[in-house]
Amino acid sequence: LRGEVTASSWGADSGNLLAYEGNSIYTISATLVAKSYVFKVASSDWTAVDLGASSSVVLGDSLALVRGGGNINLTVDTAGTYRFEVNARNPEAPVIKV
């Protein structure tokens, strides 16, 4: 998970790796303050995986991810720990839910 939602920011290191939970589900939890964020799902080289969207993710709703898509916007109104879940059961149409 790359972007403003992890301490690693746009870099690629162990602080922003998604954990495989099985059944094509990948997750990471991040402690966020109330503000707006931008992020993407991407590999360290931005080539193997580069998933984004053309719209904002709404807390609790799934958002379709697109290869090479733009940055994903997220607005957090209440500080807390948020779980990011990428569902890749259909590799041609992955989705993210926060």
All heavy atoms as an XYZ file, in Angstrom:
716
protein
N       0.868     -1.159      0.000
C       0.000      0.000      0.000
C       0.909      1.214      0.000
O       1.687      1.402      0.934
C      -0.898     -0.033      1.236
C      -2.106      0.866      1.204
C      -3.107      0.416      0.150
C      -2.776      0.870      2.555
N       0.853      1.984     -1.019
C       1.762      3.111     -1.185
C       0.985      4.414     -1.078
O      -0.124      4.531     -1.580
C       2.428      3.046     -2.563
C       2.979      1.689     -2.959
C       4.390      1.423     -2.546
N       5.371      2.298     -3.096
C       6.048      2.090     -4.207
N       5.829      1.015     -4.937
N       6.963      2.936     -4.606
N       1.556      5.387     -0.400
C       0.929      6.696     -0.314
C       0.898      7.230      1.098
O       1.633      6.784      1.975
N       0.021      8.157      1.325
C      -0.044      8.894      2.579
C      -0.656      8.119      3.742
O      -0.674      8.608      4.856
C      -0.827     10.186      2.368
C      -0.214     11.094      1.321
C      -1.104     12.255      0.950
O      -2.301     12.280      1.330
O      -0.599     13.168      0.275
N      -1.122      6.903      3.510
C      -1.835      6.157      4.556
C      -0.933      5.292      5.431
O      -1.398      4.710      6.401
C      -2.975      5.290      3.966
C      -4.063      6.169      3.376
C      -2.440      4.320      2.928
N       0.356      5.183      5.092
C       1.287      4.425      5.937
C       2.494      5.290      6.262
O       2.788      6.264      5.567
C       1.780      3.128      5.256
O       2.603      3.472      4.146
C       0.629      2.245      4.815
N       3.215      4.911      7.310
C       4.420      5.648      7.700
C       5.487      5.577      6.611
O       6.348      6.452      6.518
C       4.966      5.095      9.016
N       5.438      4.554      5.772
C       6.406      4.406      4.682
C       6.121      5.349      3.523
O       6.931      5.465      2.608
C       6.402      2.965      4.173
O       6.795      2.095      5.201
N       4.956      5.964      3.531
C       4.535      6.896      2.499
C       4.578      6.223      1.121
O       4.101      5.124      0.963
C       5.363      8.172      2.546
O       4.805      9.156      1.709
N       5.169      6.884      0.145
C       5.191      6.357     -1.215
C       6.333      5.377     -1.426
O       6.443      4.768     -2.477
C       5.265      7.506     -2.228
C       4.004      8.311     -2.251
C       3.789      9.492     -1.608
C       2.786      7.981     -2.894
N       2.501      9.923     -1.826
C       1.856      9.009     -2.614
C       2.357      6.914     -3.676
C       0.554      9.001     -3.082
C       1.054      6.905     -4.147
C       0.172      7.948     -3.866
N       7.192      5.208     -0.452
C       8.288      4.250     -0.556
C       7.774      2.822     -0.491
O       6.613      2.565     -0.201
N       8.666      1.892     -0.771
C       8.306      0.468     -0.729
C       9.206     -0.221      0.285
O      10.387     -0.411      0.032
C       8.460     -0.162     -2.099
N       8.655     -0.550      1.442
C       9.411     -1.282      2.445
C       8.456     -2.087      3.316
O       7.258     -2.141      3.056
C      10.310     -0.350      3.268
C       9.532      0.693      4.045
O       8.437      0.392      4.556
O      10.037      1.824      4.158
N       8.986     -2.690      4.357
C       8.169     -3.581      5.189
C       7.035     -2.854      5.907
O       6.088     -3.489      6.351
C       9.051     -4.295      6.212
O       9.666     -3.354      7.076
N       7.086     -1.540      5.991
C       6.044     -0.783      6.677
C       4.747     -0.632      5.909
O       3.751     -0.175      6.456
N       4.749     -1.014      4.637
C       3.511     -0.875      3.864
C       3.159     -2.116      3.041
O       2.401     -2.041      2.083
C       3.553      0.372      2.980
C       4.675      0.367      1.973
O       5.420     -0.594      1.847
N       4.803      1.461      1.244
N       3.697     -3.265      3.450
C       3.392     -4.509      2.743
C       2.014     -5.048      3.136
O       1.675     -5.100      4.316
C       4.442     -5.578      3.056
C       5.841     -5.325      2.525
C       6.773     -6.433      3.000
C       5.830     -5.235      1.016
N       1.273     -5.476      2.158
C       0.003     -6.149      2.417
C       0.290     -7.586      2.838
O       1.170     -8.240      2.274
C      -0.867     -6.145      1.160
C      -1.363     -4.773      0.711
C      -1.812     -4.815     -0.734
C      -2.505     -4.325      1.601
N      -0.451     -8.073      3.809
C      -0.302     -9.453      4.284
C      -1.337    -10.333      3.597
O      -2.512     -9.959      3.506
C      -0.481     -9.507      5.793
N      -0.903    -11.493      3.125
C      -1.835    -12.435      2.488
C      -2.588    -13.187      3.571
O      -2.002    -13.840      4.429
C      -1.076    -13.408      1.592
C      -1.994    -14.348      0.852
C      -2.893    -13.868     -0.082
C      -1.954    -15.708      1.090
C      -3.741    -14.717     -0.764
C      -2.789    -16.582      0.408
C      -3.682    -16.076     -0.522
O      -4.521    -16.925     -1.192
N      -3.914    -13.105      3.535
C      -4.750    -13.789      4.528
C      -5.355    -15.075      3.998
O      -6.029    -15.777      4.728
C      -5.864    -12.854      5.013
C      -5.349    -11.730      5.871
C      -6.461    -11.024      6.616
O      -7.654    -11.288      6.358
O      -6.131    -10.200      7.474
N      -5.166    -15.360      2.731
C      -5.770    -16.534      2.117
C      -6.974    -16.152      1.277
O      -7.517    -15.046      1.396
N      -7.377    -17.053      0.399
C      -8.545    -16.857     -0.447
C      -8.458    -15.561     -1.258
O      -9.448    -14.861     -1.441
C      -9.826    -16.904      0.384
C     -11.039    -17.243     -0.462
O     -10.923    -17.825     -1.540
N     -12.211    -16.873      0.018
N      -7.247    -15.202     -1.692
C      -6.983    -14.022     -2.526
C      -7.286    -12.695     -1.828
O      -7.596    -11.700     -2.478
C      -7.750    -14.111     -3.850
O      -7.346    -15.257     -4.567
N      -7.187    -12.674     -0.498
C      -7.404    -11.453      0.286
C      -6.064    -10.994      0.866
O      -5.343    -11.775      1.482
C      -8.408    -11.685      1.436
C      -9.748    -12.170      0.900
C      -8.560    -10.435      2.296
C     -10.518    -11.151      0.088
N      -5.752     -9.717      0.668
C      -4.536     -9.092      1.174
C      -4.938     -7.913      2.055
O      -5.824     -7.139      1.674
C      -3.668     -8.591      0.019
C      -3.241     -9.687     -0.918
C      -4.085    -10.147     -1.927
C      -2.000    -10.281     -0.779
C      -3.691    -11.165     -2.783
C      -1.603    -11.298     -1.633
C      -2.458    -11.737     -2.635
O      -2.072    -12.750     -3.478
N      -4.299     -7.759      3.220
C      -4.711     -6.704      4.147
C      -3.517     -5.991      4.785
O      -2.409     -6.520      4.834
C      -5.588     -7.258      5.288
O      -4.802     -8.138      6.094
C      -6.820     -7.973      4.773
N      -3.805     -4.820      5.287
C      -2.891     -4.065      6.132
C      -3.751     -3.125      6.968
O      -4.795     -2.656      6.512
C      -1.838     -3.271      5.315
C      -0.774     -2.667      6.237
C      -2.496     -2.216      4.450
C       0.406     -2.056      5.493
N      -3.335     -2.895      8.202
C      -4.028     -1.934      9.059
C      -3.128     -0.721      9.236
O      -1.904     -0.851      9.325
C      -4.358     -2.547     10.417
O      -5.337     -3.552     10.265
N      -3.744      0.449      9.276
C      -2.994      1.694      9.425
C      -3.726      2.600     10.406
O      -4.957      2.705     10.368
C      -2.846      2.391      8.079
N      -2.954      3.234     11.279
C      -3.514      4.206     12.209
C      -3.527      5.558     11.513
O      -2.474      6.048     11.073
C      -2.676      4.272     13.499
O      -2.662      2.956     14.073
C      -3.261      5.252     14.485
N      -4.708      6.135     11.380
C      -4.880      7.376     10.632
C      -5.510      8.452     11.499
O      -6.334      8.154     12.360
C      -5.779      7.131      9.412
C      -5.328      6.028      8.443
C      -6.369      5.839      7.355
C      -3.967      6.355      7.845
N      -5.125      9.694     11.243
C      -5.769     10.844     11.875
C      -6.855     11.341     10.930
O      -6.892     10.973      9.755
C      -4.755     11.972     12.188
C      -3.685     11.477     13.160
C      -4.118     12.514     10.929
N      -7.738     12.181     11.440
C      -8.817     12.722     10.620
C      -8.240     13.709      9.601
O      -7.707     14.751      9.977
C      -9.857     13.392     11.502
N      -8.293     13.339      8.331
C      -7.866     14.200      7.219
C      -8.097     13.448      5.918
O      -8.557     12.312      5.920
C      -6.415     14.640      7.355
C      -5.379     13.560      7.136
C      -3.975     14.154      7.138
C      -3.054     13.355      6.245
N      -1.815     14.012      5.940
N      -7.722     14.055      4.810
C      -7.822     13.410      3.506
C      -6.478     12.808      3.127
O      -5.421     13.384      3.418
C      -8.267     14.412      2.445
O      -9.573     14.838      2.707
N      -6.518     11.663      2.457
C      -5.324     10.919      2.065
C      -5.414     10.537      0.590
O      -6.515     10.470      0.029
C      -5.212      9.615      2.860
C      -5.038      9.791      4.339
C      -6.141      9.894      5.181
C      -3.772      9.833      4.908
C      -5.985     10.043      6.557
C      -3.604      9.982      6.276
C      -4.709     10.088      7.089
O      -4.550     10.234      8.448
N      -4.261     10.222     -0.006
C      -4.212      9.593     -1.324
C      -3.279      8.391     -1.225
O      -2.297      8.409     -0.481
C      -3.762     10.548     -2.453
C      -4.785     11.629     -2.690
C      -2.403     11.134     -2.185
N      -3.598      7.338     -1.986
C      -2.793      6.126     -1.955
C      -3.051      5.302     -3.206
O      -3.963      5.591     -3.982
C      -3.089      5.305     -0.695
C      -4.454      4.671     -0.674
C      -4.629      3.355     -1.081
C      -5.561      5.378     -0.244
C      -5.883      2.761     -1.062
C      -6.824      4.796     -0.210
C      -6.974      3.487     -0.627
N      -2.240      4.263     -3.390
C      -2.397      3.282     -4.461
C      -1.958      1.923     -3.939
O      -1.304      1.832     -2.902
C      -1.515      3.628     -5.672
C      -1.957      4.855     -6.439
C      -1.108      5.051     -7.665
C      -1.698      4.243     -8.799
N      -1.142      4.560    -10.109
N      -2.274      0.896     -4.659
C      -1.755     -0.444     -4.404
C      -0.719     -0.686     -5.496
O      -1.058     -0.712     -6.680
C      -2.881     -1.501     -4.463
C      -2.308     -2.895     -4.274
C      -3.960     -1.195     -3.439
N       0.563     -0.825     -5.076
C       1.615     -0.958     -6.090
C       2.793     -1.747     -5.551
O       3.090     -1.713     -4.358
C       2.085      0.427     -6.532
N       3.468     -2.418     -6.460
C       4.697     -3.143     -6.127
C       5.858     -2.155     -6.027
O       5.726     -0.980     -6.393
C       4.986     -4.190     -7.202
O       5.113     -3.566     -8.473
N       6.987     -2.638     -5.552
C       8.144     -1.763     -5.358
C       8.633     -1.144     -6.666
O       9.181     -0.047     -6.662
C       9.281     -2.519     -4.682
O       9.693     -3.602     -5.487
N       8.398     -1.815     -7.792
C       8.865     -1.286     -9.074
C       7.778     -0.542     -9.854
O       8.021     -0.074    -10.953
C       9.439     -2.407     -9.939
C       8.407     -3.453    -10.342
O       7.212     -3.327     -9.966
O       8.796     -4.422    -11.019
N       6.592     -0.456     -9.292
C       5.443      0.203     -9.935
C       5.068     -0.447    -11.266
O       4.295      0.109    -12.028
C       5.694      1.699    -10.167
C       5.773      2.497     -8.920
C       6.893      2.819     -8.234
C       4.684      3.076     -8.187
N       6.569      3.557     -7.123
C       5.221      3.737     -7.076
C       3.303      3.092     -8.372
C       4.438      4.399     -6.151
C       2.524      3.767     -7.459
C       3.094      4.410     -6.358
N       5.598     -1.639    -11.560
C       5.325     -2.293    -12.839
C       4.528     -3.569    -12.656
O       3.511     -3.767    -13.314
C       6.645     -2.605    -13.569
O       7.361     -1.382    -13.754
C       6.397     -3.230    -14.919
N       4.980     -4.454    -11.788
C       4.282     -5.728    -11.585
C       2.855     -5.485    -11.101
O       1.911     -6.131    -11.555
C       5.049     -6.595    -10.596
N       2.703     -4.545    -10.179
C       1.382     -4.169     -9.659
C       1.328     -2.651     -9.584
O       2.213     -2.022     -9.014
C       1.122     -4.757     -8.252
C      -0.221     -4.295     -7.714
C       1.194     -6.276     -8.277
N       0.309     -2.068    -10.184
C       0.063     -0.620    -10.117
C      -1.443     -0.419    -10.244
O      -1.978     -0.275    -11.333
C       0.808      0.118    -11.219
C       0.590      1.626    -11.171
O      -0.032      2.125    -10.206
O       1.037      2.309    -12.114
N      -2.122     -0.486     -9.099
C      -3.584     -0.413     -9.084
C      -4.053      0.884     -8.452
O      -3.601      1.266     -7.380
C      -4.162     -1.594     -8.305
C      -3.811     -2.987     -8.833
C      -4.278     -4.057     -7.859
C      -4.422     -3.201    -10.209
N      -4.963      1.539     -9.116
C      -5.551      2.772     -8.610
C      -7.003      2.849     -9.015
O      -7.621      1.848     -9.374
N      -7.549      4.047     -8.974
C      -8.954      4.253     -9.335
C      -9.131      5.702     -9.760
O      -8.262      6.542     -9.523
C      -9.864      3.928     -8.157
N     -10.262      5.984    -10.346
C     -10.550      7.346    -10.775
C     -11.514      8.037     -9.818
O     -12.033      9.101    -10.135
C     -11.126      7.345    -12.194
O     -12.318      6.584    -12.218
N     -11.735      7.416     -8.655
C     -12.662      8.021     -7.692
C     -12.185      7.736     -6.273
O     -11.156      7.112     -6.063
C     -14.068      7.463     -7.904
O     -14.079      6.066     -7.750
N     -12.942      8.201     -5.321
C     -12.602      8.030     -3.911
C     -13.173      6.729     -3.375
O     -14.220      6.269     -3.824
C     -13.185      9.183     -3.090
O     -12.656     10.408     -3.526
N     -12.493      6.166     -2.379
C     -13.039      5.023     -1.664
C     -13.847      5.577     -0.491
O     -13.437      6.520      0.177
C     -11.930      4.045     -1.202
C     -10.986      4.660     -0.209
C     -12.526      2.768     -0.652
N     -15.013      5.008     -0.303
C     -15.889      5.393      0.802
C     -15.751      4.325      1.877
O     -15.821      3.132      1.573
C     -17.360      5.501      0.330
C     -18.283      5.797      1.493
C     -17.492      6.567     -0.756
N     -15.510      4.751      3.107
C     -15.332      3.789      4.197
C     -16.475      2.784      4.223
O     -17.646      3.157      4.173
C     -15.234      4.509      5.537
C     -13.986      5.376      5.729
C     -14.080      6.151      7.034
C     -12.729      4.529      5.697
N     -16.121      1.498      4.266
C     -17.109      0.431      4.334
C     -17.605     -0.058      2.986
O     -18.290     -1.077      2.920
N     -17.267      0.645      1.903
C     -17.705      0.250      0.560
C     -16.515     -0.252     -0.252
O     -15.390      0.213     -0.075
C     -18.342      1.418     -0.189
C     -19.674      1.843      0.381
O     -20.274      1.070      1.172
O     -20.130      2.955      0.056
N     -16.766     -1.160     -1.164
C     -15.732     -1.654     -2.063
C     -15.566     -0.702     -3.242
O     -16.528     -0.111     -3.710
C     -16.090     -3.048     -2.583
O     -16.085     -3.982     -1.527
N     -14.329     -0.574     -3.710
C     -14.012      0.265     -4.869
C     -13.215     -0.576     -5.852
O     -12.226     -1.215     -5.474
C     -13.191      1.483     -4.438
C     -12.689      2.396     -5.551
C     -13.848      3.126     -6.221
C     -11.661      3.389     -5.010
N     -13.666     -0.592     -7.115
C     -12.947     -1.336     -8.158
C     -11.597     -0.689     -8.425
O     -11.480      0.527     -8.515
C     -13.778     -1.364     -9.436
N     -10.565     -1.534     -8.523
C      -9.219     -1.071     -8.835
C      -8.922     -1.300    -10.307
O      -9.397     -2.276    -10.901
C      -8.195     -1.826     -7.982
C      -8.298     -1.593     -6.476
C      -7.375     -2.538     -5.727
C      -7.989     -0.147     -6.136
N      -8.117     -0.394    -10.879
C      -7.793     -0.449    -12.298
C      -6.279     -0.412    -12.452
O      -5.609      0.395    -11.803
C      -8.419      0.762    -13.036
C      -8.056      0.759    -14.503
C      -9.920      0.795    -12.845
N      -5.752     -1.280    -13.299
C      -4.313     -1.260    -13.569
C      -3.929      0.098    -14.152
O      -4.539      0.574    -15.096
C      -3.930     -2.369    -14.531
C      -3.897     -3.722    -13.871
C      -3.459     -4.820    -14.845
N      -3.335     -6.085    -14.183
C      -4.357     -6.882    -13.865
N      -5.584     -6.519    -14.155
N      -4.147     -8.033    -13.249
N      -2.900      0.715    -13.559
C      -2.450      2.018    -14.024
C      -3.388      3.157    -13.665
O      -3.216      4.267    -14.158
N      -4.374      2.887    -12.799
C      -5.337      3.920    -12.405
C      -4.692      5.010    -11.570
O      -3.563      4.886    -11.098
N      -5.422      6.071    -11.370
C      -4.927      7.218    -10.614
C      -4.876      6.949     -9.119
O      -5.260      5.877     -8.638
N      -4.401      7.949     -8.389
C      -4.370      7.854     -6.937
C      -5.786      7.735     -6.394
O      -6.718      8.336     -6.925
C      -3.693      9.083     -6.334
C      -2.225      9.149     -6.647
O      -1.598      8.152     -6.983
N      -1.652     10.337     -6.552
N      -5.930      6.975     -5.323
C      -7.226      6.764     -4.673
C      -7.334      7.759     -3.523
O      -6.424      7.870     -2.706
C      -7.341      5.328     -4.139
C      -7.143      4.321     -5.273
C      -8.678      5.121     -3.439
C      -6.861      2.913     -4.801
N      -8.423      8.481     -3.470
C      -8.673      9.432     -2.390
C      -9.446      8.751     -1.271
O     -10.329      7.932     -1.516
C      -9.490     10.619     -2.903
C      -8.737     11.387     -3.970
O      -7.652     11.883     -3.732
N      -9.310     11.456     -5.154
N      -9.099      9.112     -0.042
C      -9.777      8.599      1.144
C      -9.900      9.738      2.145
O      -8.904     10.396      2.456
C      -8.980      7.450      1.773
C      -9.422      6.979      3.162
C     -10.801      6.334      3.103
C      -8.401      6.030      3.754
N     -11.105      9.967      2.632
C     -11.320     10.965      3.675
C     -11.688     10.258      4.961
O     -12.622      9.456      4.990
C     -12.431     11.956      3.281
O     -12.034     12.628      2.078
C     -12.663     12.982      4.375
N     -10.919     10.540      6.015
C     -11.149      9.957      7.333
C     -11.655     11.075      8.241
O     -10.977     12.087      8.409
C      -9.843      9.343      7.886
C     -10.008      8.906      9.327
C      -9.401      8.180      7.015
N     -12.855     10.891      8.797
C     -13.443     11.893      9.685
C     -13.103     11.663     11.150
O     -13.159     12.585     11.949
C     -14.967     11.922      9.522
C     -15.380     12.421      8.143
O     -14.693     13.303      7.589
O     -16.392     11.920      7.611
N     -12.781     10.406     11.495
C     -12.486     10.045     12.883
C     -11.166      9.298     12.951
O     -10.974      8.303     12.238
C     -13.612      9.148     13.449
O     -14.865      9.828     13.290
C     -13.382      8.843     14.910
N     -10.260      9.765     13.792
C      -8.970      9.101     13.945
C      -9.168      7.676     14.456
O     -10.090      7.402     15.223
C      -8.091      9.879     14.930
N      -8.319      6.773     14.011
C      -8.401      5.388     14.466
C      -7.558      4.481     13.601
O      -6.817      4.932     12.733
N      -7.667      3.185     13.840
C      -6.964      2.181     13.044
C      -7.933      1.654     11.997
O      -9.033      1.215     12.324
C      -6.445      1.042     13.934
O      -5.558      1.604     14.906
C      -5.706      0.002     13.111
N      -7.500      1.708     10.746
C      -8.341      1.301      9.628
C      -7.711      0.117      8.912
O      -6.497      0.074      8.710
C      -8.532      2.476      8.657
C      -9.391      3.560      9.259
C      -8.845      4.530     10.088
C     -10.752      3.578      9.036
C      -9.629      5.509     10.674
C     -11.554      4.554      9.604
C     -10.988      5.516     10.422
O     -11.779      6.475     11.001
N      -8.551     -0.824      8.523
C      -8.108     -2.036      7.823
C      -8.349     -1.846      6.327
O      -9.474     -1.564      5.901
C      -8.897     -3.233      8.333
C      -8.508     -4.555      7.699
C      -9.312     -5.687      8.350
N      -8.837     -6.980      7.969
C      -9.403     -7.731      7.021
N     -10.467     -7.313      6.395
N      -8.892     -8.927      6.739
N      -7.294     -1.999      5.540
C      -7.370     -1.939      4.092
C      -7.366     -3.373      3.588
O      -6.464     -4.143      3.926
C      -6.166     -1.184      3.526
C      -6.156      0.280      3.858
C      -5.824      0.720      5.136
C      -6.474      1.219      2.893
C      -5.805      2.068      5.443
C      -6.465      2.574      3.191
C      -6.133      2.999      4.467
N      -8.357     -3.737      2.799
C      -8.481     -5.102      2.296
C      -8.579     -5.092      0.782
O      -9.479     -4.462      0.225
C      -9.728     -5.766      2.874
C      -9.957     -7.175      2.354
C     -11.235     -7.795      2.885
O     -11.314     -8.014      4.106
O     -12.149     -8.032      2.075
N      -7.636     -5.775      0.137
C      -7.672     -5.941     -1.314
C      -8.171     -7.347     -1.600
O      -7.599     -8.326     -1.132
C      -6.285     -5.720     -1.949
C      -6.335     -6.010     -3.446
C      -5.797     -4.303     -1.690
N      -9.252     -7.431     -2.353
C      -9.834     -8.705     -2.745
C      -9.461     -8.935     -4.201
O      -9.934     -8.230     -5.092
C     -11.361     -8.655     -2.573
C     -12.037     -9.943     -2.968
O     -11.543    -10.681     -3.816
N     -13.181    -10.205     -2.390
N      -8.597     -9.946     -4.425
C      -8.124    -10.249     -5.774
C      -8.653    -11.583     -6.262
O      -8.023    -12.249     -7.092
C      -6.601    -10.227     -5.797
N      -9.808    -11.997     -5.746
C     -10.381    -13.275     -6.192
C     -10.585    -13.284     -7.705
O     -10.419    -14.306     -8.332
C     -11.704    -13.541     -5.468
C     -11.480    -13.946     -4.039
C     -12.786    -14.334     -3.341
N     -12.530    -14.443     -1.922
C     -13.166    -13.741     -0.991
N     -14.120    -12.894     -1.338
N     -12.864    -13.903      0.270
N     -10.975    -12.148     -8.241
C     -11.035    -12.002     -9.695
C      -9.865    -11.104    -10.069
O      -9.943     -9.881     -9.941
C     -12.354    -11.361    -10.128
C     -12.435    -11.179    -11.631
O     -11.443    -11.314    -12.348
N     -13.624    -10.857    -12.123
N      -8.748    -11.679    -10.524
C      -7.548    -10.884    -10.775
C      -7.737     -9.804    -11.850
O      -6.994     -8.854    -11.906
C      -6.501    -11.902    -11.199
C      -7.201    -13.190    -11.379
C      -8.558    -13.085    -10.775
N      -8.737     -9.959    -12.671
C      -9.018     -8.948    -13.701
C      -9.884     -7.804    -13.160
O     -10.059     -6.793    -13.837
C      -9.688     -9.588    -14.913
C      -8.822    -10.619    -15.601
C      -7.453    -10.058    -16.006
O      -7.396     -8.951    -16.567
O      -6.442    -10.729    -15.748
N     -10.424     -7.974    -11.958
C     -11.295     -6.947    -11.373
C     -11.125     -6.899     -9.853
O     -12.064     -7.125     -9.091
C     -12.755     -7.224    -11.742
N      -9.899     -6.595     -9.376
C      -9.698     -6.527     -7.923
C     -10.432     -5.336     -7.321
O     -10.715     -4.348     -8.021
C      -8.179     -6.353     -7.785
C      -7.755     -5.736     -9.083
C      -8.701     -6.254    -10.131
N     -10.746     -5.429     -6.036
C     -11.426     -4.343     -5.328
C     -10.714     -4.085     -4.011
O     -10.048     -4.953     -3.462
C     -12.928     -4.635     -5.087
C     -13.688     -4.774     -6.378
C     -13.104     -5.869     -4.223
N     -10.880     -2.863     -3.514
C     -10.340     -2.502     -2.211
C     -11.480     -2.016     -1.334
O     -12.443     -1.407     -1.817
C      -9.228     -1.444     -2.301
C      -8.529     -1.300     -0.934
C      -9.773     -0.114     -2.816
C      -7.196     -0.604     -1.019
N     -11.375     -2.326     -0.041
C     -12.355     -1.879      0.937
C     -11.580     -1.407      2.163
O     -10.613     -2.035      2.572
C     -13.290     -3.031      1.304
C     -14.428     -2.653      2.206
C     -15.355     -3.865      2.398
C     -16.571     -3.491      3.201
N     -17.473     -4.637      3.334
N     -12.004     -0.272      2.722
C     -11.371      0.268      3.929
C     -12.415      0.284      5.016
O     -13.529      0.747      4.811
C     -10.835      1.692      3.706
C     -10.143      2.214      4.957
C      -9.877      1.726      2.519
